[in-house]
Amino acid sequence: MKTFIAAMALCVVALSAQAGELVKYKNWDDSPQGYFMTASERAEWKAVRTDEAAEEFVKNFVARRGGDAFVAEVAKRTEMADKYLTFGKNKGSQSLRGKLVILLGAPANIAVSNTTIKSGGSNGLDSTVSNNVGTGGAGIDGGGGSDPNAIGREGSSRTLKIYTFTFTGKTNPALGQDVYVPVVEVNAGSGKDRLKDGRKQGELQEIFERVAQASIKK
């Protein structure tokens, strides 16, 4: 049975390759390394159709950013995001909050709070607790307090986890500003996150683009 399953898997891989679909590098553009792609590189990536072409693209992409040193730094930041920002089954490195840390580096500070939204009310918000979990830019693990992921639904209310990050231009000049303070809210039910103020999405994308451009070695 195991031999049959293995054979079928190989057939799927072979058929995908013949059809010009990515297998090994599928979704690489949404990986921690892929976060560093510039807008122009993303446009190029859309034209990549085979794993061979993708492997060449990734090879050149990494080389432009310092090779092994870049790979090691991204891996370090990914580990940090997964360790401290994972929420339920949602890996920290695959979230917006993780993307912030991977692209911008360790924040100077992270403040975490729980906000309970009561159903049936207009905009009834009941802020319950705020725990400081990282200071001084030494990393995400820095403070005491309760488990930042220990939240859920109670009765007819739902709880949001609010992450307030503080990044400084001193540690990342590509920010283009002295201080950047994005606020991300996490839905306790789904684990999905987003900017609390959606109007600032454009500003965030501009920062991501600047950081991606700056990652390329001259």
GINOR-V947295 format. One record per pair of residues at least 12 apart in sequence whose ideal C-beta (glycine too) atoms are under 10 Angstrom apart, sorted by sequence separation. I is the first residue (numbers start at 1). GAP is how many residues later the second one is. D is the distance in whole Angstrom. If there is no record, write none. Layout:
i={I I}
gap={GAP GAP}
d={D D}
//
This chain:
i={29 45 62 80 81 82 85 86 114 115 116 131 132 133 149 167 168 183 184 185 29 44 45 78 79 80 81 82 84 85 97 114 115 116 131 132 133 148 166 167 168 182 183 78 79 81 84 85 113 114 115 131 133 134 166 167 182 183 78 85 113 114 115 130 131 133 148 165 166 167 182 29 41 44 45 77 78 81 82 85 113 114 129 131 165 166 28 29 44 81 84 85 112 113 114 129 131 164 165 183 80 81 112 113 164 165 182 29 41 74 81 111 112 113 163 164 165 25 28 37 41 78 81 111 112 163 164 184 77 80 81 110 111 112 162 163 164 182 77 80 110 111 112 129 162 163 182 22 25 28 38 41 78 109 110 111 128 161 162 163 180 34 37 77 78 109 110 111 161 162 180 25 26 29 33 36 77 80 85 109 110 140 160 161 182 22 24 25 28 36 76 77 80 84 108 109 160 161 177 22 23 24 25 28 31 34 75 77 107 108 109 159 160 161 180 20 21 22 23 24 25 26 29 33 36 74 77 106 107 108 109 159 160 20 21 22 25 28 33 36 73 74 76 77 108 137 158 159 160 19 20 21 24 25 28 76 106 107 108 110 133 137 158 159 161 163 176 177 19 20 22 23 24 106 112 126 128 134 135 137 158 162 176 18 22 25 33 73 105 106 107 110 111 114 130 132 134 161 164 175 17 20 25 28 101 106 107 109 110 112 124 126 127 137 160 163 174 16 17 24 36 106 109 112 114 130 137 154 162 174 176 16 17 107 113 116 125 127 151 153 172 174 175 176 106 112 114 115 119 120 121 152 153 160 174 175 33 112 114 116 118 119 120 149 151 152 173 174 13 33 36 101 110 116 118 119 148 172 173 174 176 35 101 112 116 118 119 149 172 174 175 34 117 118 167 174 33 116 117 173 174 32 33 35 116 117 149 172 31 32 35 97 115 116 117 115 116 32 33 114 115 32 114 115 31 32 113 114 115 85 92 113 114 32 84 112 113 32 84 112 113 111 112 113 111 112 110 111 112 110 111 84 85 109 110 111 83 84 107 109 110 83 84 107 108 109 35 83 84 107 108 109 80 81 107 108 109 80 107 108 32 80 87 88 104 106 107 31 32 87 105 108 31 35 85 86 88 100 104 105 108 30 35 84 85 87 88 97 101 103 104 107 35 84 100 106 107 32 36 97 101 105 106 27 32 35 36 96 100 104 105 35 95 97 104 30 32 33 103 105 32 104 111 113 115 31 32 103 104 108 117 108 109 111 113 114 116 107 108 115 87 107 110 112 114 107 87 104 85 104 100 115 100 100 97 99 96 98 97 96 97 95 96 97 96 95 99 98 100 90 95 96 97 90 95 96 97 88 95 96 85 87 95 96 87 88 90 91 85 87 88 90 92 88 89 90 87 88 90 104 87 100 103 104 86 87 99 103 87 105 100 103 104 85 96 100 103 99 102 103 103 74 73 70 65 70 69 65 66 65 66 67 64 65 66 64 65 64 61 63 64 61 39 42 39 40 38 39 42 37 38 41 36 37 38 40 41 35 38 39 40 38 39 36 37 38 41 35 36 38 35 36 38 36 37 38 36 35 36}
gap={12 12 12 12 12 12 12 12 12 12 12 12 12 12 12 12 12 12 12 12 13 13 13 13 13 13 13 13 13 13 13 13 13 13 13 13 13 13 13 13 13 13 13 14 14 14 14 14 14 14 14 14 14 14 14 14 14 14 15 15 15 15 15 15 15 15 15 15 15 15 15 16 16 16 16 16 16 16 16 16 16 16 16 16 16 16 17 17 17 17 17 17 17 17 17 17 17 17 17 17 18 18 18 18 18 18 18 19 19 19 19 19 19 19 19 19 19 20 20 20 20 20 20 20 20 20 20 20 21 21 21 21 21 21 21 21 21 21 22 22 22 22 22 22 22 22 22 23 23 23 23 23 23 23 23 23 23 23 23 23 23 24 24 24 24 24 24 24 24 24 24 25 25 25 25 25 25 25 25 25 25 25 25 25 25 26 26 26 26 26 26 26 26 26 26 26 26 26 26 27 27 27 27 27 27 27 27 27 27 27 27 27 27 27 27 28 28 28 28 28 28 28 28 28 28 28 28 28 28 28 28 28 28 29 29 29 29 29 29 29 29 29 29 29 29 29 29 29 29 30 30 30 30 30 30 30 30 30 30 30 30 30 30 30 30 30 30 30 31 31 31 31 31 31 31 31 31 31 31 31 31 31 31 32 32 32 32 32 32 32 32 32 32 32 32 32 32 32 32 32 33 33 33 33 33 33 33 33 33 33 33 33 33 33 33 33 33 34 34 34 34 34 34 34 34 34 34 34 34 34 34 35 35 35 35 35 35 35 35 35 35 35 35 35 36 36 36 36 36 36 36 36 36 36 36 36 37 37 37 37 37 37 37 37 37 37 37 37 38 38 38 38 38 38 38 38 38 38 38 38 38 39 39 39 39 39 39 39 39 39 39 40 40 40 40 40 41 41 41 41 41 42 42 42 42 42 42 42 43 43 43 43 43 43 43 44 44 45 45 45 45 46 46 46 47 47 47 47 47 48 48 48 48 49 49 49 49 50 50 50 50 51 51 51 52 52 53 53 53 54 54 55 55 55 55 55 56 56 56 56 56 57 57 57 57 57 58 58 58 58 58 58 59 59 59 59 59 60 60 60 61 61 61 61 61 61 61 62 62 62 62 62 63 63 63 63 63 63 63 63 63 64 64 64 64 64 64 64 64 64 64 64 65 65 65 65 65 66 66 66 66 66 66 67 67 67 67 67 67 67 67 68 68 68 68 69 69 69 69 69 70 70 70 70 70 71 71 71 71 71 71 72 72 72 72 72 72 73 73 73 74 74 74 74 74 75 76 76 78 78 80 81 82 84 85 85 86 86 87 88 88 89 89 89 90 91 94 95 95 96 96 96 96 97 97 97 97 98 98 98 99 99 99 99 100 100 100 100 101 101 101 101 101 102 102 102 103 103 103 103 104 104 104 104 105 105 105 105 106 106 107 107 107 108 108 108 108 109 109 109 112 141 142 145 147 147 148 149 149 150 150 150 151 151 151 152 152 153 154 154 154 155 166 167 169 169 170 170 170 171 171 171 172 172 172 172 172 173 173 173 173 174 174 175 175 175 175 176 176 176 177 177 177 178 178 178 179 180 180}
d={9 7 9 8 4 9 5 8 9 5 6 7 9 6 8 7 8 7 7 10 7 7 9 9 10 9 9 10 9 5 9 8 7 10 8 7 10 7 7 5 10 6 4 9 8 8 9 10 6 5 9 3 10 10 8 8 8 7 5 9 8 5 10 9 6 6 8 8 5 8 9 5 8 10 9 8 10 8 7 7 6 8 8 9 7 9 8 9 9 4 8 10 9 4 9 7 6 7 5 9 9 8 7 7 8 8 7 9 10 10 9 6 5 10 8 5 7 9 9 10 7 8 5 8 8 7 8 10 9 6 6 10 6 5 7 5 10 9 10 8 8 8 9 9 7 8 6 10 8 10 10 9 9 7 5 9 9 9 5 7 9 9 7 6 6 9 4 9 7 8 9 9 9 10 7 8 5 9 9 6 8 10 5 4 9 7 10 6 7 9 10 8 7 8 8 5 6 8 10 7 9 5 10 10 10 9 10 9 7 7 8 9 6 6 7 10 7 7 6 10 9 9 10 8 10 7 7 8 9 7 8 9 6 4 8 6 4 9 7 7 9 10 10 8 4 9 8 5 10 9 6 9 7 7 7 10 10 7 9 6 9 9 6 9 9 8 8 8 10 10 9 9 8 6 9 8 8 9 9 7 6 10 7 10 6 8 9 9 8 7 9 8 9 9 8 10 9 8 9 6 7 9 7 10 10 5 7 8 9 8 9 9 10 9 9 9 8 10 7 10 8 7 9 10 9 9 6 10 7 10 6 9 9 10 10 9 9 8 9 6 9 10 7 9 10 5 9 10 9 7 9 6 6 9 5 8 8 10 5 9 9 5 9 9 5 8 9 5 9 7 7 10 9 8 7 6 10 10 10 9 10 8 7 10 10 5 7 9 7 8 10 10 6 9 9 4 5 5 5 8 8 5 9 10 7 8 9 8 9 8 10 10 10 5 7 7 8 7 9 6 5 4 7 8 9 10 9 6 6 10 9 8 7 8 8 7 5 10 8 7 9 8 6 8 8 8 6 4 10 7 8 8 7 8 6 8 10 4 10 8 7 8 6 10 9 4 9 8 10 5 5 9 7 8 6 7 9 6 5 5 6 8 9 7 8 9 8 8 9 6 8 8 9 9 9 7 10 9 5 10 7 8 6 8 9 9 9 9 8 10 10 9 10 10 6 8 10 8 8 5 9 6 10 10 8 6 7 9 8 8 6 6 10 7 5 10 10 9 9 10 5 8 10 10 8 10 9 9 7 8 10 10 9 9 10 10 9 9 10 10 7 9 10 10 9 9 10 8 8 9 9 10 6 7 9 10 9 10 5 6 10 8 10 7 9 8 10 9 10 8 8 9 6 10 8 5 10 9 5 6 10 6 10 7 9 9 8 10 9 8 9 4 10 9 7 7 10 5 8 8 5 8 8 9 9 9 10 6 8 9 9 10 6 9 9 9 5 8 10 8 9 10 10 7 10 9 10 10 8 5 9 9 8 6 5 5 6 6 10 9 10 9 9 10 10 10 9 6 9 10 6 8 9 10 10 10 10 8 10 8 9 5 9 7 6 6 9 9 5 10 8 10 9 10 9 8 5 10 9}
//
